[in-house]
Amino acid sequence: MSEIDADPGGKLSTSPTNIANPELRFEAKRAFVWAFVIGTIILAVYIAQSLLVIFGAMVLAAMIDGGARLLGRILPIGRVWRVAIVLLLTAAFFAWLILFAGTQISREAAQLPTIVEGQVTQLLAWLQKQGFSIEFKELQSVISGLSSGVGTVTKAIGGLLGGLTTMVLISIIGIYLAIEPKLYERGVAWMLPGHRRDAFFVTASRMAATMRRLMAGRLVGMVFEGIFTWALLAIYGVPMAALLGILTGLLAFVPNLGALIAGVLMVLVGFSGGVDMGLYTIFVYFLVQTFDGYVVIPLIARKTVDLAPALVLAAQLIMGILFGILGLFLADPLLAMLKVFLERRSEQYDGNRSDGAVITDGT
């Protein structure tokens, strides 16, 4: 007689959703967990670009929020008005940059590739005289091959979101987040179980504070490096001082790699005016970077985010290859948020151990 016939109630004692064997039930649960994990990873890879855009909007919102908080100390007005003032000041700066400096900067930007290429050619010629067999065409082909490879990966992952469209999306989402951050924070907490919400609010508060201070330090560093680079180069009469100052300021948003790229461009342009000017640009580069690294940044953000330079550089390389320029710019803030999250989890773990409680994911 079968198991179904032996059931006195006339009901099925076994079914695909009711496994009586404990071992089979355990294996089924484990298989479901693995399937869920693999599916989540596949989904994350598929929507990685969109998630990165959302995170970029959060970074922008942190900068706007920081400005609104500073205005709140001197202007007793509503948050919406303070956010509007920050946005108007930012728009006014870019309008001034385009209207008053746009012609000169665009002209210098058009000349920059020619100067850089000429200096690289002279450098290769000097290396050949020293016994190095280097062909400029070979170097050019290697650079173009690397660029095309990275471009292919970035294009495949980026999909329909081009550079301009991405910036527009980041700006719109970031402004909405900056106007009412508590609204979205409560919305995320509402989707969590009740016993996890207190821990979420603490973690979110620490992440927001860390992001604000990190971005404040980054913005101050960008302004300092841009202005002082322009001033010191203009005093000596280095060509393209304004363009180099703007590039140095913008690239200061990317630690390590940004300063290296700005320094290479500065030195190449400097040597186009002679050896003395080239040596002066090297002095300017080290002076600005040293003062910024040991005075400006430590006063604002060093105590907030202490990341190993090698770890930051590795994250930038990986994010840059996977997501292009957007990933390169957001690698450092993303790594900082991950550090805050892991520190918070470590505090919860230590607190549970000291209280003798059972550690669960909800604590």
SEVO-339171 format. One record per atom (N, C-alpha, C): x, y, z. Coordinates in steps of 0.1 Angstrom, whole numbers, padded with zeros to 4 digits, always signed. Example, Ala and Ser with C-alpha at 12.3 -4.5 7.8 and 13.67 -1.06 7.14 Angstrom:
<lopas>
+0132-0057+0078;+0123-0045+0078;+0132-0033+0078;+0128-0022+0071;+0137-0011+0071;+0129+0000+0079;
</lopas>
This chain:
<lopas>
+0009-0012+0000;+0000+0000+0000;+0009+0012+0000;+0006+0022-0008;+0014+0034-0009;+0011+0043+0003;+0020+0053+0004;+0019+0063+0016;+0007+0071+0015;+0002+0074+0002;-0010+0082+0000;-0022+0074+0005;-0023+0061+0002;-0034+0053+0006;-0034+0051+0021;-0023+0051+0027;-0022+0048+0041;-0026+0060+0050;-0028+0072+0043;-0031+0084+0051;-0046+0083+0055;-0049+0082+0068;-0063+0080+0072;-0072+0092+0069;-0066+0104+0069;-0074+0116+0066;-0077+0119+0052;-0071+0110+0043;-0073+0112+0029;-0066+0124+0023;-0056+0129+0031;-0048+0140+0026;-0034+0135+0023;-0027+0143+0014;-0013+0139+0011;-0004+0142+0023;+0004+0132+0027;+0014+0134+0038;+0027+0140+0033;+0029+0139+0020;+0041+0145+0014;+0038+0153+0002;+0046+0163-0001;+0044+0172-0013;+0057+0179-0016;+0058+0185-0027;+0071+0192-0030;+0073+0204-0020;+0063+0209-0013;+0065+0220-0004;+0065+0215+0011;+0063+0202+0013;+0063+0196+0026;+0072+0184+0027;+0085+0186+0030;+0095+0175+0030;+0096+0170+0044;+0093+0158+0046;+0093+0152+0059;+0107+0149+0064;+0116+0145+0055;+0130+0141+0058;+0138+0153+0062;+0143+0154+0075;+0150+0166+0079;+0163+0169+0070;+0170+0158+0066;+0182+0160+0058;+0178+0166+0044;+0168+0161+0038;+0163+0166+0025;+0158+0180+0027;+0151+0183+0038;+0147+0197+0040;+0158+0207+0042;+0169+0202+0049;+0181+0211+0050;+0187+0213+0037;+0189+0203+0029;+0195+0205+0016;+0187+0214+0007;+0174+0212+0008;+0165+0221-0001;+0167+0236+0003;+0167+0238+0016;+0169+0252+0021;+0183+0257+0017;+0193+0249+0018;+0206+0254+0014;+0207+0257-0001;+0200+0248-0009;+0200+0251-0024;+0192+0264-0027;+0181+0266-0019;+0174+0279-0021;+0182+0291-0018;+0190+0290-0007;+0199+0301-0003;+0209+0304-0014;+0215+0293-0019;+0225+0295-0030;+0219+0301-0042;+0207+0296-0046;+0201+0302-0058;+0197+0316-0056;+0193+0320-0043;+0190+0334-0041;+0203+0343-0041;+0214+0338-0036;+0226+0345-0036;+0231+0347-0051;+0231+0337-0058;+0235+0338-0072;+0226+0347-0080;+0213+0346-0078;+0204+0355-0085;+0206+0369-0081;+0209+0372-0069;+0211+0385-0064;+0224+0391-0070;+0234+0383-0071;+0247+0387-0078;+0245+0391-0093;+0237+0382-0099;+0234+0384-0114;+0226+0397-0115;+0216+0399-0107;+0208+0411-0108;+0217+0424-0105;+0226+0423-0095;+0234+0434-0091;+0243+0438-0103;+0249+0428-0110;+0258+0430-0121;+0250+0437-0133;+0237+0432-0134;+0229+0437-0145;+0225+0452-0143;+0222+0455-0131;+0218+0469-0128;+0229+0477-0121;+0242+0473-0123;+0253+0479-0116;+0254+0494-0120;+0253+0497-0133;+0254+0511-0137;+0243+0520-0131;+0231+0515-0130;+0220+0522-0124;+0223+0525-0110;+0227+0514-0103;+0231+0516-0088;+0242+0526-0086;+0251+0526-0096;+0262+0536-0094;+0257+0550-0096;+0247+0552-0105;+0241+0565-0108;+0234+0570-0095;+0227+0560-0089;+0220+0564-0076;+0230+0568-0065;+0241+0560-0064;+0251+0564-0054;+0257+0577-0057;+0260+0580-0070;+0265+0593-0074;+0255+0604-0070;+0242+0602-0071;+0232+0612-0067;+0233+0613-0052;+0236+0603-0044;+0237+0604-0030;+0249+0612-0026;+0260+0610-0034;+0272+0619-0031;+0269+0633-0034;+0262+0636-0045;+0259+0650-0048;+0249+0656-0037;+0240+0648-0033;+0231+0652-0022;+0238+0655-0009;+0249+0647-0006;+0256+0650+0006;+0264+0664+0005;+0268+0667-0007;+0275+0680-0009;+0265+0691-0007;+0253+0690-0014;+0243+0700-0012;+0238+0701+0002;+0236+0690+0009;+0232+0690+0023;+0242+0697+0032;+0255+0694+0029;+0265+0701+0037;+0265+0716+0036;+0263+0721+0023;+0261+0735+0021;+0249+0741+0028;+0238+0734+0027;+0226+0738+0034;+0227+0739+0049;+0234+0729+0054;+0236+0729+0069;+0245+0741+0073;+0255+0744+0065;+0263+0756+0068;+0255+0769+0068;+0247+0770+0058;+0238+0782+0057;+0229+0783+0068;+0224+0771+0073;+0215+0771+0085;+0221+0777+0097;+0234+0777+0098;+0240+0783+0110;+0239+0799+0110;+0237+0805+0099;+0237+0819+0098;+0223+0824+0093;+0216+0816+0086;+0203+0820+0080;+0192+0811+0086;+0183+0817+0095;+0172+0809+0101;+0160+0808+0091;+0162+0801+0080;+0152+0799+0070;+0150+0784+0068;+0139+0781+0061;+0136+0767+0058;+0147+0760+0050;+0147+0746+0051;+0157+0739+0044;+0156+0740+0029;+0144+0740+0024;+0142+0741+0009;+0148+0754+0004;+0147+0765+0011;+0153+0778+0007;+0168+0777+0008;+0173+0771+0018;+0188+0769+0019;+0193+0761+0007;+0186+0750+0004;+0191+0742-0007;+0190+0750-0020;+0180+0758-0022;+0178+0766-0034;+0190+0776-0035;+0194+0782-0024;+0205+0791-0024;+0218+0784-0028;+0220+0772-0023;+0232+0765-0026;+0232+0762-0041;+0221+0758-0047;+0220+0755-0061;+0222+0767-0069;+0216+0778-0065;+0218+0791-0073;+0233+0796-0073;+0239+0794-0061;+0253+0798-0061;+0262+0789-0070;+0259+0776-0070;+0266+0767-0079;+0263+0770-0093;+0251+0773-0097;+0248+0777-0111;+0254+0790-0115;+0255+0799-0105;+0261+0812-0108;+0276+0810-0111;+0283+0801-0103;+0297+0799-0105;+0300+0793-0119;+0292+0783-0123;+0294+0777-0136;+0291+0787-0147;+0280+0795-0145;+0277+0805-0155;+0289+0815-0157;+0295+0819-0146;+0306+0828-0146;+0318+0822-0154;+0320+0809-0150;+0331+0801-0156;+0329+0800-0171;+0317+0799-0176;+0314+0797-0190;+0315+0811-0198;+0309+0821-0192;+0308+0834-0198;+0321+0842-0198;+0328+0842-0187;+0340+0850-0186;+0353+0843-0189;+0353+0830-0186;+0366+0823-0189;+0364+0812-0199;+0352+0811-0205;+0350+0800-0214;+0358+0801-0227;+0359+0813-0233;+0367+0815-0245;+0382+0812-0243;+0388+0817-0233;+0402+0815-0231;+0405+0800-0228;+0396+0794-0219;+0398+0780-0215;+0396+0771-0227;+0386+0774-0236;+0384+0765-0247;+0396+0766-0257;+0401+0778-0259;+0413+0780-0267;+0425+0772-0262;+0427+0773-0249;+0438+0766-0243;+0436+0751-0244;+0424+0747-0242;+0421+0732-0242;+0424+0727-0256;+0421+0735-0266;+0424+0730-0280;+0439+0729-0283;+0447+0737-0276;+0462+0737-0278;+0468+0726-0269;+0462+0722-0258;+0468+0713-0249;+0472+0700-0255;+0464+0693-0263;+0468+0680-0268;+0481+0681-0277;+0482+0692-0284;+0494+0694-0293;+0506+0696-0285;+0505+0704-0274;+0517+0706-0265;+0521+0693-0258;+0511+0685-0253;+0514+0673-0246;+0521+0663-0256;+0515+0662-0268;+0521+0653-0278;+0535+0656-0281;+0538+0670-0283;+0551+0674-0286;+0561+0671-0275;+0557+0673-0263;+0566+0670-0252;+0569+0655-0250;+0559+0647-0252;+0561+0633-0252;+0570+0628-0263;+0569+0634-0275;+0578+0631-0286;+0593+0635-0282;+0595+0646-0276;+0608+0650-0271;+0613+0641-0261;+0605+0637-0252;+0609+0628-0241;+0613+0614-0247;+0606+0609-0257;+0610+0597-0263;+0623+0598-0270;+0625+0610-0277;+0637+0612-0284;+0649+0612-0274;+0647+0618-0263;+0658+0618-0253;+0661+0604-0247;+0650+0596-0245;+0652+0582-0241;+0659+0574-0251;+0656+0577-0264;+0663+0569-0275;+0678+0573-0275;+0682+0585-0272;+0696+0589-0271;+0703+0582-0260;+0695+0579-0249;+0701+0572-0238;+0702+0557-0240;+0698+0552-0251;+0699+0538-0254;+0686+0530-0253;+0675+0536-0250;+0662+0529-0250;+0656+0529-0264;+0652+0517-0268;+0646+0516-0282;+0631+0517-0280;+0626+0529-0281;+0612+0532-0280;+0607+0539-0292;+0597+0534-0298;+0591+0541-0310;+0578+0548-0306;+0576+0560-0310;+0564+0567-0307;+0551+0561-0312;+0553+0555-0324;+0541+0548-0331;+0537+0536-0322;+0547+0529-0317;+0545+0517-0309;+0537+0521-0296;+0542+0532-0290;+0536+0537-0278;+0522+0541-0280;+0520+0548-0292;+0507+0553-0295;+0497+0541-0298;+0502+0531-0304;+0493+0519-0306;+0490+0512-0293;+0499+0511-0284;+0496+0505-0271;+0486+0513-0264;+0487+0526-0263;+0478+0535-0256;+0464+0534-0263;+0463+0534-0276;+0450+0533-0283;+0444+0519-0280;+0452+0509-0280;+0447+0496-0277;+0441+0495-0263;+0448+0500-0253;+0443+0500-0240;+0430+0509-0239;+0430+0520-0245;+0418+0528-0245;+0406+0522-0251;+0408+0515-0262;+0397+0508-0269;+0392+0497-0260;+0401+0490-0254;+0396+0479-0245;+0388+0483-0233;+0393+0494-0227;+0385+0499-0216;+0372+0505-0220;+0373+0512-0232;+0361+0518-0238;+0350+0508-0241;+0355+0496-0246;+0345+0485-0249;+0338+0480-0237;+0346+0478-0226;+0340+0473-0214;+0330+0484-0208;+0335+0496-0208;+0326+0507-0203;+0313+0508-0211;+0315+0508-0224;+0303+0509-0232;+0293+0498-0231;+0299+0486-0229;+0290+0474-0227;+0282+0475-0214;+0289+0480-0204;+0282+0481-0191;+0273+0493-0190;+0278+0504-0196;+0271+0516-0195;+0257+0516-0201;+0256+0509-0212;+0243+0508-0219;+0239+0522-0225;+0227+0526-0223;+0221+0538-0229;+0225+0550-0221;+0230+0549-0209;+0234+0561-0201;+0247+0567-0206;+0246+0577-0214;+0258+0584-0218;+0263+0593-0207;+0274+0600-0210;+0280+0609-0200;+0271+0620-0196;+0265+0627-0206;+0256+0638-0203;+0243+0634-0196;+0237+0623-0201;+0225+0618-0195;+0227+0614-0181;+0239+0607-0179;+0242+0603-0165;+0243+0615-0155;+0250+0626-0160;+0251+0637-0151;+0237+0644-0148;+0229+0644-0158;+0215+0650-0156;+0208+0641-0146;+0208+0628-0147;+0201+0619-0138;+0207+0621-0124;+0220+0621-0123;+0226+0623-0110;+0222+0636-0103;+0221+0647-0111;+0217+0660-0106;+0203+0660-0101;+0194+0654-0110;+0180+0655-0106;+0177+0646-0093;+0182+0634-0093;+0180+0626-0081;+0187+0632-0069;+0199+0637-0071;+0206+0643-0060;+0199+0655-0054;+0192+0663-0062;+0185+0674-0057;+0173+0670-0049;+0166+0660-0054;+0154+0655-0047;+0158+0649-0033;+0170+0642-0033;+0174+0636-0020;+0179+0647-0011;+0185+0658-0016;+0189+0668-0007;+0178+0676-0001;+0167+0678-0008;+0156+0686-0003;+0149+0679+0009;+0147+0666+0008;+0140+0658+0019;+0147+0645+0021;+0159+0646+0027;+0166+0633+0030;+0159+0624+0040;+0153+0630+0050;+0146+0621+0060;+0134+0613+0054;+0128+0619+0044;+0117+0612+0037;+0122+0599+0031;+0133+0599+0024;+0138+0587+0018;+0144+0577+0028;+0150+0583+0039;+0156+0575+0049;+0145+0567+0056;+0133+0573+0059;+0122+0566+0065;+0116+0556+0056;+0116+0559+0043;+0111+0550+0033;+0119+0537+0033;+0132+0538+0034;+0141+0526+0034;+0139+0519+0047;+0138+0526+0058;+0136+0519+0071;+0122+0512+0072;+0112+0518+0065;+0099+0511+0065;+0099+0497+0059;+0108+0495+0049;+0109+0482+0043;+0117+0472+0051;+0123+0476+0062;+0130+0467+0071;+0122+0462+0082;+0125+0450+0088;+0118+0446+0100;+0119+0456+0111;+0109+0456+0120;+0109+0466+0131;+0122+0466+0140;+0127+0454+0143;+0138+0453+0152;+0151+0457+0145;+0151+0460+0132;+0164+0464+0126;+0164+0479+0123;+0153+0486+0126;+0152+0500+0121;+0161+0509+0130;+0162+0507+0143;+0170+0515+0151;+0185+0514+0146;+0190+0502+0144;+0203+0500+0139;+0205+0507+0126;+0195+0506+0117;+0196+0512+0104;+0198+0528+0105;+0190+0534+0114;+0190+0548+0115;+0204+0553+0120;+0210+0545+0130;+0223+0548+0135;+0234+0547+0124;+0233+0536+0116;+0243+0534+0105;+0241+0545+0094;+0228+0548+0091;+0226+0558+0080;+0231+0572+0085;+0229+0575+0098;+0234+0588+0103;+0249+0589+0102;+0256+0578+0106;+0270+0579+0105;+0275+0579+0091;+0269+0572+0082;+0273+0573+0068;+0271+0587+0062;+0260+0593+0066;+0257+0607+0061;+0267+0617+0066;+0270+0616+0079;+0280+0625+0085;+0294+0623+0079;+0297+0610+0077;+0310+0607+0070;+0311+0613+0056;+0300+0611+0049;+0300+0615+0035;+0301+0630+0034;+0293+0637+0043;+0294+0652+0043;+0308+0657+0046;+0314+0651+0056;+0328+0656+0059;+0338+0652+0048;+0336+0641+0043;+0345+0636+0032;+0344+0646+0020;+0331+0649+0016;+0329+0658+0005;+0333+0672+0008;+0331+0676+0020;+0336+0690+0024;+0351+0691+0023;+0358+0681+0028;+0373+0681+0026;+0377+0680+0011;+0369+0673+0003;+0373+0671-0011;+0370+0685-0018;+0359+0691-0015;+0356+0704-0022;+0367+0715-0018;+0370+0715-0005;+0380+0725+0000;+0393+0722-0007;+0397+0710-0008;+0409+0706-0015;+0409+0710-0030;+0398+0708-0036;+0397+0711-0050;+0398+0726-0052;+0391+0734-0044;+0392+0749-0045;+0407+0754-0042;+0413+0748-0032;+0426+0752-0028;+0436+0749-0039;+0436+0736-0044;+0445+0732-0054;+0443+0740-0067;+0431+0742-0071;+0428+0749-0083;+0433+0764-0083;+0429+0771-0072;+0433+0785-0071;+0448+0787-0070;+0454+0779-0061;+0469+0781-0058;+0477+0776-0070;+0473+0766-0077;+0480+0762-0089;+0479+0772-0100;+0467+0778-0102;+0466+0789-0112;+0474+0801-0108;+0474+0805-0095;+0481+0817-0091;+0496+0815-0092;+0501+0804-0088;+0516+0802-0088;+0521+0800-0103;+0513+0794-0111;+0517+0792-0125;+0516+0806-0133;+0505+0813-0130;+0504+0826-0136;+0515+0836-0132;+0519+0836-0120;+0530+0845-0116;+0543+0843-0124;+0546+0830-0127;+0558+0827-0135;+0556+0828-0150;+0543+0829-0154;+0540+0830-0168;+0539+0817-0175;+0536+0807-0168;+0534+0794-0174;+0522+0794-0183;+0523+0789-0196;+0512+0789-0205;+0500+0780-0199;+0488+0784-0203;+0476+0777-0199;+0474+0776-0184;+0478+0786-0176;+0477+0786-0162;+0463+0784-0157;+0453+0791-0164;+0439+0789-0160;+0434+0775-0162;+0437+0770-0174;+0432+0756-0177;+0439+0746-0168;+0451+0747-0165;+0458+0738-0156;+0453+0739-0142;+0449+0751-0138;+0443+0753-0125;+0430+0746-0124;+0421+0748-0134;+0408+0741-0134;+0410+0726-0134;+0418+0721-0143;+0420+0707-0144;+0426+0701-0130;+0435+0708-0124;+0440+0703-0111;+0429+0703-0101;+0421+0714-0101;+0410+0714-0091;+0400+0703-0093;+0396+0700-0106;+0386+0690-0109;+0392+0676-0106;+0405+0674-0109;+0411+0661-0107;+0414+0658-0093;+0414+0669-0084;+0416+0667-0070;+0404+0659-0063;+0393+0658-0070;+0382+0650-0065;+0386+0635-0065;+0395+0631-0073;+0400+0617-0074;+0413+0616-0067;+0414+0610-0055;+0427+0609-0048;+0437+0601-0056;+0449+0604-0054;+0460+0596-0059;+0461+0598-0075;+0452+0592-0082;+0453+0592-0097;+0451+0606-0102;+0441+0614-0096;+0439+0627-0101;+0451+0636-0099;+0457+0636-0088;+0469+0644-0086;+0480+0640-0095;+0482+0627-0098;+0492+0622-0107;+0490+0627-0121;+0478+0626-0126;+0474+0631-0139;+0476+0646-0141;+0472+0653-0131;+0473+0668-0131;+0488+0672-0131;+0496+0665-0123;+0510+0668-0123;+0517+0665-0136;+0514+0654-0142;+0520+0651-0155;+0517+0661-0165;+0504+0666-0166;+0500+0676-0176;+0507+0689-0173;+0508+0693-0160;+0514+0705-0156;+0529+0705-0160;+0536+0694-0157;+0550+0694-0160;+0553+0694-0175;+0545+0686-0183;+0546+0686-0197;+0545+0700-0203;+0534+0707-0199;+0532+0721-0204;+0544+0730-0199;+0549+0728-0187;+0559+0736-0182;+0572+0735-0190;+0576+0723-0193;+0588+0720-0201;+0587+0725-0215;+0575+0728-0220;+0573+0734-0233;+0579+0748-0234;+0580+0754-0222;+0585+0768-0221;+0600+0768-0217;+0606+0757-0216;+0620+0756-0212;+0623+0748-0200;+0635+0745-0197;+0639+0737-0186;+0636+0744-0173;+0639+0757-0172;+0636+0764-0159;+0621+0764-0156;+0613+0766-0166;+0598+0766-0164;+0594+0753-0160;+0599+0742-0166;+0595+0729-0163;+0599+0725-0148;+0611+0729-0144;+0615+0727-0130;+0606+0735-0120;+0602+0747-0124;+0593+0755-0116;+0579+0748-0114;+0574+0742-0125;+0561+0735-0124;+0562+0723-0115;+0574+0716-0115;+0576+0705-0106;+0575+0710-0092;+0582+0721-0089;+0582+0727-0076;+0567+0731-0072;+0560+0737-0081;+0546+0741-0078;+0537+0728-0075;+0539+0718-0082;+0531+0706-0080;+0534+0700-0066;+0546+0698-0063;+0549+0693-0050;+0545+0702-0038;+0547+0715-0040;+0543+0724-0030;+0528+0724-0027;+0520+0724-0038;+0505+0724-0036;+0501+0710-0031;+0506+0699-0036;+0501+0686-0031;+0506+0684-0017;+0518+0688-0013;+0522+0686+0001;+0514+0694+0011;+0511+0707+0008;+0503+0715+0017;+0489+0710+0018;+0484+0706+0006;+0470+0701+0007;+0469+0688+0014;+0479+0679+0012;+0479+0666+0019;+0482+0666+0034;+0490+0676+0038;+0494+0676+0052;+0488+0687+0060;+0481+0696+0054;+0475+0707+0061;+0460+0708+0059;+0456+0709+0046;+0442+0712+0043;+0433+0699+0046;+0436+0688+0040;+0428+0676+0042;+0428+0671+0056;+0439+0670+0063;+0438+0666+0077;+0430+0674+0086;+0429+0687+0084;+0420+0696+0092;+0405+0693+0090;+0402+0687+0079;+0387+0685+0076;+0383+0671+0076;+0390+0662+0069;+0385+0649+0067;+0393+0637+0071;+0405+0640+0076;+0414+0628+0079;+0409+0620+0091;+0403+0627+0101;+0398+0620+0113;+0385+0613+0110;+0379+0616+0099;+0366+0610+0095;+0368+0597+0087;+0376+0598+0077;+0378+0586+0069;+0393+0584+0068;+0398+0573+0073;+0412+0569+0073;+0413+0556+0064;+0416+0558+0051;+0417+0547+0042;+0431+0546+0037;+0435+0533+0036;+0449+0530+0031;+0450+0535+0017;+0461+0542+0013;+0462+0547-0001;+0462+0536-0011;+0469+0524-0007;+0469+0513-0017;+0455+0507-0019;+0447+0507-0008;+0433+0502-0010;+0425+0511-0018;+0427+0524-0016;+0419+0534-0025;+0423+0533-0039;+0436+0532-0042;+0441+0531-0055;+0436+0518-0062;+0436+0507-0055;+0431+0494-0061;+0416+0496-0064;+0408+0502-0055;+0394+0504-0058;+0392+0513-0070;+0400+0523-0071;+0399+0532-0083;+0402+0525-0096;+0412+0517-0096;+0415+0510-0108;+0404+0500-0112;+0399+0493-0102;+0388+0483-0105;+0376+0490-0110;+0372+0501-0102;+0359+0508-0106;+0361+0515-0119;+0373+0520-0122;+0376+0527-0134;+0375+0518-0146;+0380+0506-0145;+0379+0496-0156;+0365+0492-0159;+0358+0490-0148;+0344+0484-0149;+0334+0495-0154;+0335+0507-0148;+0325+0517-0150;+0330+0530-0156;+0343+0531-0160;+0348+0543-0167;+0350+0554-0157;+0348+0566-0162;+0352+0578-0154;+0342+0580-0142;+0330+0575-0143;+0320+0576-0132;+0325+0567-0121;+0329+0555-0124;+0334+0546-0113;+0347+0551-0107;+0355+0557-0115;+0368+0563-0109;+0365+0574-0099;+0355+0583-0102;+0352+0594-0093;+0345+0589-0081;+0337+0578-0082;+0329+0574-0070;+0336+0563-0062;+0348+0558-0066;+0354+0547-0059;+0357+0550-0045;+0363+0562-0042;+0367+0566-0029;+0355+0568-0020;+0344+0575-0023;+0332+0576-0015;+0326+0562-0012;+0325+0554-0022;+0320+0540-0020;+0328+0532-0010;+0341+0533-0011;+0349+0526-0002;+0348+0531+0012;+0346+0544+0014;+0344+0551+0027;+0331+0546+0033;+0320+0545+0025;+0307+0540+0030;+0308+0526+0034;+0315+0518+0027;+0317+0504+0030;+0325+0502+0044;+0335+0511+0046;+0342+0511+0058;+0333+0514+0070;+0325+0525+0069;+0316+0528+0079;+0306+0517+0083;+0301+0510+0072;+0292+0499+0075;+0298+0488+0082;+0311+0484+0078;+0318+0473+0085;+0321+0477+0099;+0325+0489+0102;+0328+0494+0115;+0315+0493+0124;+0304+0497+0118;+0291+0496+0126;+0288+0482+0129;+0289+0473+0119;+0287+0458+0122;+0296+0453+0133;+0309+0457+0132;+0318+0453+0142;+0314+0458+0156;+0309+0470+0157;+0304+0475+0170;+0292+0467+0175;+0283+0464+0166;+0272+0456+0170;+0276+0442+0175;+0285+0436+0168;+0290+0423+0171;+0297+0423+0185;+0305+0433+0188;+0312+0434+0201;+0302+0437+0212;+0292+0445+0209;+0281+0447+0219;+0273+0435+0222;+0270+0427+0213;+0263+0415+0215;+0271+0405+0223;+0284+0404+0221;+0293+0395+0228;+0294+0399+0243;+0295+0413+0245;+0297+0417+0258;+0284+0416+0266;+0272+0416+0260;+0260+0414+0267;+0256+0399+0268;+0264+0391+0261;+0261+0376+0262;+0249+0372+0254;+0245+0381+0244;+0233+0378+0236;+0237+0370+0224;+0227+0364+0218;+0229+0356+0206;+0230+0366+0194;+0240+0364+0185;+0242+0374+0174;+0233+0369+0163;+0225+0378+0158;+0217+0376+0146;+0219+0387+0136;+0214+0385+0124;+0215+0396+0114;+0207+0408+0117;+0197+0407+0126;+0189+0418+0129;+0194+0427+0140;+0205+0424+0146;+0210+0432+0157;+0218+0444+0151;
</lopas>
